[in-house]
Each structure stands twice: as C-alpha cells, then as structure tokens.
Amino acid sequence: MRDHTKLRAFELADEVAVLVYRVTAGFPREELYGLTSQMRRAAVSVPSNIVEGCARDSQADYLRFLYIAFGSLRELHYQLSLSKRLGFLHKTRIHLCLKQRLSKQRRF
C-alpha cells in the first residue's frame, strides 16, 4: 500500500478541490444542484481516486485509479471553461483564491 500523503499529485489535487469549493461559492444559487454540484464532485473525485488507488495492492489497480482521477480532472477543466463562458467565473475571483493560497504557502 502506498502513502498518498507523500504524492505531490495528491497535494495539488487537494488544493484544487479546496479552490473549486471557494470559487463555486459565488456561483448563482440556481446552479447549486447543477454546475456547482458537478464541479465540486469532479474536484473531490480527483484526490479521492488517488487515495483509493494508493490503497490498492496491484500496480494495475493503482494506475487504473490514477487514470480515473485524470478523467475527473479533465471533466473539471471543461466545467471551468463552461463556467467562464456562462459568466459565472471571473478572473478576479480565481486570482483572489490563488493569492490567498500563495500567501498561506509562504507562511510555512
């Protein structure tokens, strides 16, 4: 069994999940059960599949779950693009979230 906490991919996926929750908090209320929910599920799916893959004994199972995580990441990529085109996602909101993340990272 592998330790997912030692994987940089897991750390980044976890950060993406947190950022997606922060960014989607500003989406229209009518999207709560639509795009907001889809994006949050896809974002959480990425680190979750990395964790599940690490818990598997075989290399084939491990890689299969990494492929699933990558698929969820691609899904999220599309959803972010759609959100931007629909006017839900503004660059300033993303920059604010990234700036907060970087300032926290500098403290450590």
C-alpha atoms as an extended CHARMM CRD file, in Angstrom:
* protein
*
       108  EXT
         1         1  MET       CA              0.0000000000        0.0000000000        0.0000000000  PROA      1               0.0000000000
         2         2  ARG       CA              1.2730000000        3.4450000000       -0.9690000000  PROA      2               0.0000000000
         3         3  ASP       CA              1.0930000000        6.5720000000        1.1800000000  PROA      3               0.0000000000
         4         4  HSD       CA             -0.9670000000        9.1180000000       -0.7490000000  PROA      4               0.0000000000
         5         5  THR       CA              0.1750000000       11.9510000000        1.5200000000  PROA      5               0.0000000000
         6         6  LYS       CA              3.6660000000       11.6550000000        0.0440000000  PROA      6               0.0000000000
         7         7  LEU       CA              2.4650000000       12.2260000000       -3.5120000000  PROA      7               0.0000000000
         8         8  ARG       CA              2.7340000000       15.7340000000       -4.9320000000  PROA      8               0.0000000000
         9         9  ALA       CA             -0.1810000000       14.8920000000       -7.2530000000  PROA      9               0.0000000000
        10        10  PHE       CA             -2.3760000000       14.3070000000       -4.2080000000  PROA      10              0.0000000000
        11        11  GLU       CA             -1.3210000000       17.6160000000       -2.6130000000  PROA      11              0.0000000000
        12        12  LEU       CA             -2.1320000000       19.5300000000       -5.7900000000  PROA      12              0.0000000000
        13        13  ALA       CA             -5.4430000000       17.7180000000       -6.2950000000  PROA      13              0.0000000000
        14        14  ASP       CA             -6.4190000000       18.5110000000       -2.7250000000  PROA      14              0.0000000000
        15        15  GLU       CA             -5.6290000000       22.1970000000       -3.2760000000  PROA      15              0.0000000000
        16        16  VAL       CA             -7.6880000000       22.2140000000       -6.4630000000  PROA      16              0.0000000000
        17        17  ALA       CA            -10.6580000000       20.7280000000       -4.5800000000  PROA      17              0.0000000000
        18        18  VAL       CA            -10.4700000000       23.4630000000       -1.9460000000  PROA      18              0.0000000000
        19        19  LEU       CA            -10.1530000000       26.1790000000       -4.6130000000  PROA      19              0.0000000000
        20        20  VAL       CA            -13.1500000000       24.8310000000       -6.5320000000  PROA      20              0.0000000000
        21        21  TYR       CA            -15.2750000000       24.9670000000       -3.3860000000  PROA      21              0.0000000000
        22        22  ARG       CA            -14.2090000000       28.5730000000       -2.7950000000  PROA      22              0.0000000000
        23        23  VAL       CA            -14.7500000000       29.6550000000       -6.3990000000  PROA      23              0.0000000000
        24        24  THR       CA            -18.1380000000       27.9530000000       -6.7800000000  PROA      24              0.0000000000
        25        25  ALA       CA            -19.3960000000       29.5660000000       -3.5630000000  PROA      25              0.0000000000
        26        26  GLY       CA            -20.0060000000       32.6650000000       -5.6720000000  PROA      26              0.0000000000
        27        27  PHE       CA            -21.9770000000       30.8810000000       -8.4080000000  PROA      27              0.0000000000
        28        28  PRO       CA            -25.6740000000       31.6830000000       -8.8780000000  PROA      28              0.0000000000
        29        29  ARG       CA            -27.9540000000       29.9550000000       -6.3920000000  PROA      29              0.0000000000
        30        30  GLU       CA            -29.9080000000       28.2680000000       -9.1880000000  PROA      30              0.0000000000
        31        31  GLU       CA            -26.7160000000       26.4110000000      -10.1380000000  PROA      31              0.0000000000
        32        32  LEU       CA            -26.3780000000       24.7900000000       -6.6930000000  PROA      32              0.0000000000
        33        33  TYR       CA            -27.7080000000       21.4540000000       -7.9580000000  PROA      33              0.0000000000
        34        34  GLY       CA            -26.3230000000       21.9370000000      -11.4550000000  PROA      34              0.0000000000
        35        35  LEU       CA            -22.8840000000       23.1190000000      -12.4000000000  PROA      35              0.0000000000
        36        36  THR       CA            -21.8010000000       23.9120000000       -8.8330000000  PROA      36              0.0000000000
        37        37  SER       CA            -22.5340000000       20.3730000000       -7.6910000000  PROA      37              0.0000000000
        38        38  GLN       CA            -20.9350000000       18.8060000000      -10.7900000000  PROA      38              0.0000000000
        39        39  MET       CA            -17.7510000000       20.8190000000      -10.3900000000  PROA      39              0.0000000000
        40        40  ARG       CA            -17.4420000000       20.0580000000       -6.7030000000  PROA      40              0.0000000000
        41        41  ARG       CA            -17.9760000000       16.3460000000       -7.2970000000  PROA      41              0.0000000000
        42        42  ALA       CA            -15.3770000000       16.2720000000      -10.0680000000  PROA      42              0.0000000000
        43        43  ALA       CA            -12.9050000000       18.2390000000       -7.9350000000  PROA      43              0.0000000000
        44        44  VAL       CA            -13.3060000000       15.9110000000       -4.9410000000  PROA      44              0.0000000000
        45        45  SER       CA            -13.1320000000       12.8700000000       -7.2030000000  PROA      45              0.0000000000
        46        46  VAL       CA             -9.5460000000       13.6390000000       -8.2330000000  PROA      46              0.0000000000
        47        47  PRO       CA             -7.8410000000       13.3460000000       -4.8050000000  PROA      47              0.0000000000
        48        48  SER       CA            -10.3310000000       10.6500000000       -3.7390000000  PROA      48              0.0000000000
        49        49  ASN       CA             -9.3300000000        8.4120000000       -6.6370000000  PROA      49              0.0000000000
        50        50  ILE       CA             -5.6480000000        8.9910000000       -5.9080000000  PROA      50              0.0000000000
        51        51  VAL       CA             -6.2490000000        7.8950000000       -2.3110000000  PROA      51              0.0000000000
        52        52  GLU       CA             -8.2240000000        4.8500000000       -3.4020000000  PROA      52              0.0000000000
        53        53  GLY       CA             -5.5770000000        3.8890000000       -5.9440000000  PROA      53              0.0000000000
        54        54  CYS       CA             -2.8740000000        4.1040000000       -3.2920000000  PROA      54              0.0000000000
        55        55  ALA       CA             -4.8610000000        1.7010000000       -1.1340000000  PROA      55              0.0000000000
        56        56  ARG       CA             -4.8190000000       -0.9740000000       -3.8600000000  PROA      56              0.0000000000
        57        57  ASP       CA             -2.2160000000       -3.7030000000       -3.8620000000  PROA      57              0.0000000000
        58        58  SER       CA             -1.6190000000       -4.1650000000       -7.5680000000  PROA      58              0.0000000000
        59        59  GLN       CA              0.1360000000       -1.7320000000       -9.8560000000  PROA      59              0.0000000000
        60        60  ALA       CA             -2.6450000000       -2.1970000000      -12.4280000000  PROA      60              0.0000000000
        61        61  ASP       CA             -5.3340000000       -1.1260000000       -9.9290000000  PROA      61              0.0000000000
        62        62  TYR       CA             -3.2090000000        1.8110000000       -8.7950000000  PROA      62              0.0000000000
        63        63  LEU       CA             -2.7930000000        3.0320000000      -12.3800000000  PROA      63              0.0000000000
        64        64  ARG       CA             -6.4830000000        2.4970000000      -13.1630000000  PROA      64              0.0000000000
        65        65  PHE       CA             -7.4680000000        4.8290000000      -10.3220000000  PROA      65              0.0000000000
        66        66  LEU       CA             -4.9110000000        7.4000000000      -11.4550000000  PROA      66              0.0000000000
        67        67  TYR       CA             -6.4850000000        7.3140000000      -14.9200000000  PROA      67              0.0000000000
        68        68  ILE       CA             -9.9100000000        7.8250000000      -13.3530000000  PROA      68              0.0000000000
        69        69  ALA       CA             -8.5370000000       10.7890000000      -11.3720000000  PROA      69              0.0000000000
        70        70  PHE       CA             -7.1240000000       12.2460000000      -14.5770000000  PROA      70              0.0000000000
        71        71  GLY       CA            -10.5100000000       11.8300000000      -16.2700000000  PROA      71              0.0000000000
        72        72  SER       CA            -12.1800000000       13.7420000000      -13.4400000000  PROA      72              0.0000000000
        73        73  LEU       CA             -9.5870000000       16.4740000000      -13.7690000000  PROA      73              0.0000000000
        74        74  ARG       CA            -10.3340000000       16.8060000000      -17.4970000000  PROA      74              0.0000000000
        75        75  GLU       CA            -14.0480000000       16.9370000000      -16.6780000000  PROA      75              0.0000000000
        76        76  LEU       CA            -13.3820000000       19.7520000000      -14.2230000000  PROA      76              0.0000000000
        77        77  HSD       CA            -11.3210000000       21.5650000000      -16.8290000000  PROA      77              0.0000000000
        78        78  TYR       CA            -14.3100000000       21.5900000000      -19.1820000000  PROA      78              0.0000000000
        79        79  GLN       CA            -16.6650000000       22.7050000000      -16.4130000000  PROA      79              0.0000000000
        80        80  LEU       CA            -14.3730000000       25.6120000000      -15.5190000000  PROA      80              0.0000000000
        81        81  SER       CA            -14.2950000000       26.6340000000      -19.1690000000  PROA      81              0.0000000000
        82        82  LEU       CA            -18.0940000000       26.4480000000      -19.3690000000  PROA      82              0.0000000000
        83        83  SER       CA            -18.4450000000       28.4550000000      -16.1460000000  PROA      83              0.0000000000
        84        84  LYS       CA            -16.2610000000       31.1680000000      -17.5850000000  PROA      84              0.0000000000
        85        85  ARG       CA            -18.2740000000       31.3170000000      -20.8220000000  PROA      85              0.0000000000
        86        86  LEU       CA            -21.5350000000       31.4960000000      -18.8500000000  PROA      86              0.0000000000
        87        87  GLY       CA            -20.1670000000       34.4180000000      -16.8540000000  PROA      87              0.0000000000
        88        88  PHE       CA            -20.0990000000       32.5720000000      -13.5090000000  PROA      88              0.0000000000
        89        89  LEU       CA            -16.3410000000       32.5100000000      -13.2210000000  PROA      89              0.0000000000
        90        90  HSD       CA            -14.4380000000       35.7430000000      -13.1250000000  PROA      90              0.0000000000
        91        91  LYS       CA            -10.6660000000       36.0220000000      -13.3250000000  PROA      91              0.0000000000
        92        92  THR       CA            -10.6090000000       38.3060000000      -10.2930000000  PROA      92              0.0000000000
        93        93  ARG       CA            -12.2440000000       35.5980000000       -8.1430000000  PROA      93              0.0000000000
        94        94  ILE       CA             -9.7140000000       32.9920000000       -9.2760000000  PROA      94              0.0000000000
        95        95  HSD       CA             -6.8100000000       35.3820000000       -8.7280000000  PROA      95              0.0000000000
        96        96  LEU       CA             -8.0740000000       36.1810000000       -5.2330000000  PROA      96              0.0000000000
        97        97  CYS       CA             -8.2620000000       32.4840000000       -4.3410000000  PROA      97              0.0000000000
        98        98  LEU       CA             -4.8090000000       31.8100000000       -5.7710000000  PROA      98              0.0000000000
        99        99  LYS       CA             -3.3630000000       34.8440000000       -3.9770000000  PROA      99              0.0000000000
       100       100  GLN       CA             -4.7870000000       33.5970000000       -0.6550000000  PROA      100             0.0000000000
       101       101  ARG       CA             -3.3040000000       30.1650000000       -1.3200000000  PROA      101             0.0000000000
       102       102  LEU       CA              0.1210000000       31.5970000000       -2.1120000000  PROA      102             0.0000000000
       103       103  SER       CA              0.1450000000       33.8250000000        0.9450000000  PROA      103             0.0000000000
       104       104  LYS       CA             -0.6740000000       30.8380000000        3.1680000000  PROA      104             0.0000000000
       105       105  GLN       CA              2.0500000000       28.8060000000        1.4790000000  PROA      105             0.0000000000
       106       106  ARG       CA              4.6450000000       31.4950000000        2.1690000000  PROA      106             0.0000000000
       107       107  ARG       CA              3.9100000000       31.3810000000        5.8920000000  PROA      107             0.0000000000
       108       108  PHE       CA              5.0600000000       27.7630000000        6.1040000000  PROA      108             0.0000000000
